Amino acid sequence: MASPQVETSVRSLTRLHKAGSTARVLDLLKVHENALFDNEPIEKPFFTHHVLNKCFVIKHRLRRNETEIFEDGRATATKILIPIDFSNLDAGGRYLYVGQRNYIETLTEATGLDVTQRPLDIRVMEALDRLPSFDPFLLREWLARHGVYPDSRYFELSLGDVAKMEAFVFKEISQLVAMSLMGQPHTESINRLVKKLLSSQYDKEMEPLRDVLKLNESEFREGMFCWKGFLYYKWCAKTVEQNIAPVVREMRDRQPVRGVDSDAQIALEASRRRLGRGMVATYNRLADIIANYDQAYAGMTSAQDPLGFKRFLLTAPELFVQLGDSIGQLQHIIQFWRYRTLNLGDTPIPFDEYADLLRDFEDGLTLRLT
């Protein structure tokens, strides 16, 4: 039986836990700790296994020596990181990758229980492995498509994202919120409602907004989650759009090491062109969906059509998989390219590595979630 590897970087576990969940990291331990602190037990946990329910799930770019433990030639994997001591992250943790050779046996050794007796947990892990990112809106809808409905606390935005989004969301929703406030002091009131929307605090102060949208109480909670999802994707798309052209230009301008035959150079250049076109096409698809949201929102604020916006919000989750998949793949390309070339200066990337990198990026844009 294969043994789980040991994460010896103490600082990495502590830093991960401090940051909380992100598009790259799912911190189930923090959700567990927050539930204990609030004295509100989680009735619908993420996994049925209590050990897995306190782990970190991480999207990880494989190093060259790590690809050997997979049969499918993948470049990115889903890492399950289980702390050795949940109350002391300085003790480090054990980890394995979903889909690696003998990963079920390795997971059984890491948790101490026979995971083969928990098929739902295996299904959840394999569903997570297919995702390009763990943004909460994509994550919730993707799990629902696999018949898994964990507690809503697993799908909150991180405090970091909330802080970054506040000014953007204020500008986006001001018109609709002002309609609901009917002459009350706008800036302070809108700021409060923005914070409540992003943190899922749907109290009585949100009632005027619920009335404007013509939503009952259960629809309102779902509608606010969906609205927050579209605002999140629109915010992400704005950053992605600003980076596509510069990254494509950087890829075109950066040359690999010299001395490679002309056929290989031609193939590399063709790959760069395909990737650039693929990134633009992927962005255009998600931009079309966001444009539909903008149209529905404009109908609400300009044409006073609350039912149209309500219908759009309540059917939005089916769009989150396509939005999250597209944005996740573009973010992966942009962020990893910048990470790989950071501080390189004029130092060329080895040809084989450059070709593998472009191939991984291309494959990511080709494989769509369904």
C-alpha positions as CSV (number, residue, x, y, z in Angstrom):
1,M,0.0,0.0,0.0
2,A,1.3,3.5,-0.9
3,S,1.9,5.9,2.0
4,P,0.7,9.5,2.0
5,Q,3.5,12.0,1.6
6,V,4.3,14.4,4.4
7,E,3.9,18.2,4.0
8,T,6.9,19.5,6.0
9,S,6.4,23.2,5.3
10,V,4.9,24.4,8.5
11,R,4.4,27.9,7.3
12,S,2.4,26.7,4.3
13,L,-0.3,25.1,6.4
14,T,-0.5,28.1,8.7
15,R,-0.6,30.6,5.8
16,L,-3.2,28.5,4.0
17,H,-5.5,28.4,7.0
18,K,-5.1,32.1,7.7
19,A,-6.1,33.0,4.2
20,G,-9.1,30.8,4.2
21,S,-10.8,29.4,1.1
22,T,-9.9,30.9,-2.3
23,A,-10.4,29.9,-5.9
24,R,-7.3,27.6,-5.5
25,V,-7.8,26.4,-1.9
26,L,-10.8,24.9,-0.2
27,D,-10.3,25.2,3.6
28,L,-12.8,22.8,5.2
29,L,-11.0,23.1,8.6
30,K,-11.9,26.8,8.9
31,V,-15.6,26.1,8.2
32,H,-15.5,23.4,10.9
33,E,-13.9,25.7,13.4
34,N,-16.3,28.6,12.6
35,A,-19.2,26.2,13.2
36,L,-17.8,25.2,16.6
37,F,-17.2,28.9,17.5
38,D,-20.8,29.8,16.6
39,N,-22.2,26.7,18.3
40,E,-24.1,25.9,15.1
41,P,-23.2,22.3,14.1
42,I,-23.0,21.5,10.4
43,E,-25.8,19.2,9.6
44,K,-24.8,18.7,5.9
45,P,-21.0,18.3,5.9
46,F,-18.9,18.4,2.8
47,F,-17.7,14.8,3.2
48,T,-19.2,12.0,5.3
49,H,-15.8,11.2,6.7
50,H,-15.0,13.4,9.8
51,V,-11.3,13.5,9.0
52,L,-11.8,14.6,5.4
53,N,-14.2,17.3,6.7
54,K,-11.2,19.1,8.2
55,C,-8.8,18.9,5.4
56,F,-7.5,21.3,2.8
57,V,-8.3,20.7,-0.9
58,I,-5.8,22.5,-3.2
59,K,-5.4,22.9,-6.9
60,H,-1.8,22.2,-7.5
61,R,0.5,22.6,-10.6
62,L,2.5,19.4,-10.7
63,R,6.3,19.5,-10.8
64,R,8.0,17.3,-13.3
65,N,8.9,14.6,-10.8
66,E,5.2,14.5,-9.6
67,T,3.7,13.7,-13.0
68,E,5.2,10.2,-12.8
69,I,2.6,9.1,-10.2
70,F,-0.3,9.7,-12.7
71,E,-1.3,7.6,-15.7
72,D,-3.0,10.4,-17.7
73,G,-0.2,12.8,-18.3
74,R,-1.9,15.7,-16.4
75,A,-0.2,18.9,-15.5
76,T,-2.6,20.0,-12.7
77,A,-3.9,17.9,-9.8
78,T,-6.2,18.1,-6.8
79,K,-4.2,17.8,-3.6
80,I,-5.8,16.5,-0.4
81,L,-3.9,17.8,2.6
82,I,-4.8,16.4,6.0
83,P,-3.2,18.1,9.1
84,I,-1.4,15.7,11.5
85,D,-2.8,17.7,14.4
86,F,-5.9,19.8,13.7
87,S,-5.3,22.0,16.7
88,N,-1.6,22.6,15.8
89,L,-0.9,23.1,12.2
90,D,2.8,23.6,13.0
91,A,2.9,19.8,13.1
92,G,2.5,19.6,9.3
93,G,0.2,17.3,7.4
94,R,-0.1,14.3,5.1
95,Y,-1.1,14.7,1.5
96,L,-1.9,12.8,-1.7
97,Y,-3.4,13.6,-5.1
98,V,-6.8,12.6,-6.3
99,G,-6.3,10.2,-9.3
100,Q,-2.7,9.3,-8.5
101,R,-1.8,5.6,-8.6
102,N,-3.4,3.7,-5.7
103,Y,-4.9,6.9,-4.3
104,I,-7.9,5.2,-2.6
105,E,-5.5,2.9,-0.7
106,T,-3.3,5.9,0.2
107,L,-6.3,7.9,1.4
108,T,-7.4,5.0,3.5
109,E,-4.0,5.0,5.2
110,A,-4.1,8.7,5.7
111,T,-7.5,8.8,7.3
112,G,-7.4,5.5,9.2
113,L,-10.7,4.4,7.8
114,D,-11.7,2.3,4.7
115,V,-12.6,5.0,2.2
116,T,-14.0,2.4,-0.2
117,Q,-16.9,2.1,2.2
118,R,-17.7,5.8,1.6
119,P,-18.5,6.0,-2.1
120,L,-20.1,9.5,-1.7
121,D,-16.7,10.9,-0.5
122,I,-14.9,9.3,-3.5
123,R,-17.5,10.8,-5.8
124,V,-17.1,14.3,-4.3
125,M,-13.3,14.1,-4.6
126,E,-13.4,13.0,-8.2
127,A,-15.9,15.8,-8.9
128,L,-13.6,18.4,-7.3
129,D,-10.7,17.0,-9.4
130,R,-12.5,18.0,-12.6
131,L,-13.0,21.6,-11.6
132,P,-10.5,24.3,-12.7
133,S,-11.1,26.3,-9.5
134,F,-13.1,26.3,-6.3
135,D,-14.9,29.6,-6.6
136,P,-18.0,29.1,-4.4
137,F,-20.6,29.6,-7.1
138,L,-19.1,27.1,-9.5
139,L,-18.4,24.7,-6.6
140,R,-22.0,24.7,-5.4
141,E,-23.6,24.2,-8.8
142,W,-21.1,21.5,-9.8
143,L,-21.7,19.5,-6.6
144,A,-25.4,19.9,-7.0
145,R,-25.1,18.3,-10.5
146,H,-23.5,15.4,-8.8
147,G,-26.3,15.1,-6.2
148,V,-24.3,16.7,-3.3
149,Y,-25.8,19.6,-1.3
150,P,-23.4,20.6,1.6
151,D,-24.2,23.4,4.1
152,S,-24.3,26.9,2.6
153,R,-21.4,27.9,4.8
154,Y,-19.0,26.1,2.5
155,F,-19.9,28.6,-0.3
156,E,-19.1,31.9,1.3
157,L,-16.7,34.4,-0.4
158,S,-13.4,34.8,1.4
159,L,-12.9,38.0,3.4
160,G,-10.1,39.0,1.0
161,D,-12.4,38.8,-2.0
162,V,-15.2,40.6,-0.2
163,A,-12.9,43.5,0.7
164,K,-11.6,43.7,-2.9
165,M,-15.2,43.6,-4.4
166,E,-16.9,46.2,-2.2
167,A,-16.2,49.3,-4.3
168,F,-17.1,47.4,-7.5
169,V,-20.3,46.1,-6.1
170,F,-21.3,49.5,-4.7
171,K,-21.1,50.9,-8.2
172,E,-22.9,48.0,-9.8
173,I,-25.9,47.8,-7.5
174,S,-26.3,51.5,-6.4
175,Q,-29.2,52.2,-8.8
176,L,-31.3,49.2,-7.7
177,V,-30.6,49.7,-4.0
178,A,-31.5,53.4,-4.3
179,M,-34.8,52.4,-5.7
180,S,-35.5,50.2,-2.7
181,L,-34.4,52.9,-0.2
182,M,-36.8,55.5,-1.5
183,G,-35.0,58.7,-0.6
184,Q,-33.1,57.5,2.4
185,P,-29.4,58.6,2.7
186,H,-27.9,56.6,-0.1
187,T,-24.1,56.2,0.3
188,E,-24.1,55.0,3.9
189,S,-27.2,52.8,3.4
190,I,-25.9,51.3,0.2
191,N,-22.5,50.6,1.8
192,R,-24.3,48.7,4.6
193,L,-26.3,46.6,2.1
194,V,-23.3,45.9,0.0
195,K,-21.5,44.4,3.0
196,K,-24.6,42.4,4.0
197,L,-25.0,41.1,0.4
198,L,-21.4,40.0,0.2
199,S,-21.4,38.4,3.6
200,S,-24.8,36.7,3.3
201,Q,-26.3,38.7,6.2
202,Y,-29.9,38.9,5.0
203,D,-31.6,40.7,7.9
204,K,-34.6,43.1,8.1
205,E,-32.5,45.9,6.6
206,M,-32.6,43.9,3.3
207,E,-36.4,43.8,3.3
208,P,-36.9,46.9,1.0
209,L,-34.7,45.2,-1.6
210,R,-36.6,42.0,-1.3
211,D,-39.9,43.9,-1.9
212,V,-38.5,45.6,-5.0
213,L,-37.4,42.3,-6.4
214,K,-40.7,40.6,-5.6
215,L,-39.1,37.6,-3.9
216,N,-40.5,35.6,-1.1
217,E,-38.1,34.8,1.8
218,S,-36.8,31.5,0.4
219,E,-36.4,32.9,-3.1
220,F,-34.6,36.0,-1.6
221,R,-31.8,33.9,-0.1
222,E,-31.3,32.0,-3.3
223,G,-31.7,35.1,-5.4
224,M,-29.1,37.0,-3.4
225,F,-26.6,34.1,-3.7
226,C,-27.1,34.1,-7.5
227,W,-26.8,37.9,-7.7
228,K,-23.6,37.8,-5.7
229,G,-22.4,35.1,-8.1
230,F,-22.9,37.2,-11.2
231,L,-21.3,40.2,-9.5
232,Y,-18.3,38.0,-8.6
233,Y,-17.9,36.7,-12.1
234,K,-18.3,40.2,-13.6
235,W,-15.6,41.4,-11.2
236,C,-13.3,38.5,-12.1
237,A,-14.0,39.0,-15.8
238,K,-12.9,42.6,-15.6
239,T,-9.5,41.6,-14.2
240,V,-9.1,38.7,-16.7
241,E,-10.0,41.0,-19.7
242,Q,-7.2,43.5,-18.6
243,N,-4.6,40.7,-18.6
244,I,-5.4,38.7,-21.7
245,A,-3.7,41.0,-24.2
246,P,-0.5,41.6,-22.1
247,V,-0.1,37.9,-21.4
248,V,-0.6,36.9,-25.1
249,R,2.0,39.6,-26.0
250,E,4.4,38.3,-23.3
251,M,4.1,34.8,-24.7
252,R,4.8,36.0,-28.2
253,D,7.8,38.1,-27.2
254,R,9.5,35.6,-24.9
255,Q,11.6,33.1,-26.8
256,P,12.8,29.7,-25.5
257,V,16.4,28.7,-25.5
258,R,18.2,28.9,-28.9
259,G,19.5,26.0,-30.9
260,V,16.1,24.3,-31.5
261,D,15.3,23.0,-35.0
262,S,13.1,25.1,-37.2
263,D,10.1,22.6,-37.3
264,A,9.9,22.7,-33.5
265,Q,10.0,26.5,-33.5
266,I,7.2,26.6,-36.1
267,A,5.1,24.2,-34.0
268,L,5.7,26.4,-30.9
269,E,4.7,29.5,-32.7
270,A,1.5,27.8,-34.0
271,S,0.7,26.7,-30.4
272,R,1.1,30.3,-29.2
273,R,-1.3,31.6,-31.9
274,R,-3.9,28.9,-31.1
275,L,-3.7,29.7,-27.4
276,G,-4.1,33.4,-28.0
277,R,-7.2,32.8,-30.2
278,G,-8.5,30.3,-27.6
279,M,-8.2,32.8,-24.7
280,V,-10.1,35.5,-26.7
281,A,-12.8,33.0,-27.7
282,T,-13.2,31.8,-24.1
283,Y,-13.4,35.3,-22.8
284,N,-16.0,36.2,-25.5
285,R,-18.2,33.3,-24.4
286,L,-18.3,34.4,-20.8
287,A,-18.7,38.1,-21.8
288,D,-21.9,37.1,-23.7
289,I,-23.3,35.5,-20.5
290,I,-22.5,38.6,-18.4
291,A,-24.1,40.8,-21.1
292,N,-27.3,38.8,-20.6
293,Y,-27.1,39.6,-16.9
294,D,-26.5,43.3,-17.6
295,Q,-29.6,43.3,-19.9
296,A,-31.8,41.7,-17.2
297,Y,-30.5,44.2,-14.6
298,A,-31.1,47.1,-17.0
299,G,-34.6,45.9,-17.5
300,M,-35.1,46.0,-13.7
301,T,-33.7,49.4,-13.1
302,S,-34.7,51.2,-16.4
303,A,-37.9,49.4,-17.5
304,Q,-39.1,48.6,-13.9
305,D,-39.3,44.9,-14.7
306,P,-38.7,43.1,-11.4
307,L,-40.1,39.8,-12.7
308,G,-37.7,39.6,-15.5
309,F,-34.7,40.1,-13.2
310,K,-36.2,37.7,-10.7
311,R,-36.5,35.0,-13.4
312,F,-33.0,35.6,-14.5
313,L,-31.5,35.4,-10.9
314,L,-33.4,32.2,-10.0
315,T,-32.2,30.4,-13.2
316,A,-28.7,31.7,-12.9
317,P,-27.0,28.7,-11.3
318,E,-27.1,26.7,-14.5
319,L,-24.8,29.4,-16.0
320,F,-22.3,29.3,-13.1
321,V,-20.6,26.1,-14.4
322,Q,-19.8,27.7,-17.8
323,L,-18.8,31.0,-16.2
324,G,-16.7,29.4,-13.5
325,D,-15.0,27.0,-15.9
326,S,-14.1,29.8,-18.4
327,I,-12.9,32.2,-15.8
328,G,-11.0,29.5,-13.9
329,Q,-9.1,28.4,-17.0
330,L,-8.2,31.9,-18.0
331,Q,-7.1,32.8,-14.5
332,H,-4.9,29.6,-14.4
333,I,-3.2,30.6,-17.6
334,I,-2.6,34.3,-16.6
335,Q,-1.5,33.5,-13.0
336,F,0.8,30.6,-13.8
337,W,2.4,32.3,-16.7
338,R,3.1,35.3,-14.5
339,Y,4.4,33.0,-11.7
340,R,6.6,31.1,-14.1
341,T,8.2,34.2,-15.7
342,L,8.4,36.3,-12.5
343,N,12.0,37.6,-12.1
344,L,13.2,35.8,-15.2
345,G,14.3,38.9,-17.0
346,D,15.7,37.9,-20.3
347,T,16.5,34.4,-19.2
348,P,14.9,32.0,-21.7
349,I,12.6,29.1,-20.7
350,P,13.9,25.6,-21.7
351,F,12.2,24.6,-24.9
352,D,10.6,21.4,-23.7
353,E,9.2,23.1,-20.6
354,Y,7.9,26.0,-22.7
355,A,6.1,23.6,-25.1
356,D,4.7,21.6,-22.2
357,L,3.4,24.8,-20.6
358,L,1.6,25.9,-23.8
359,R,0.2,22.4,-24.3
360,D,-1.2,22.4,-20.8
361,F,-2.8,25.9,-21.3
362,E,-4.3,24.7,-24.6
363,D,-5.7,21.5,-23.1
364,G,-7.3,23.5,-20.3
365,L,-9.2,25.6,-22.8
366,T,-10.3,22.6,-24.7
367,L,-11.7,20.5,-21.9
368,R,-15.1,21.9,-20.9
369,L,-17.2,21.0,-17.9
370,T,-20.5,19.3,-18.7
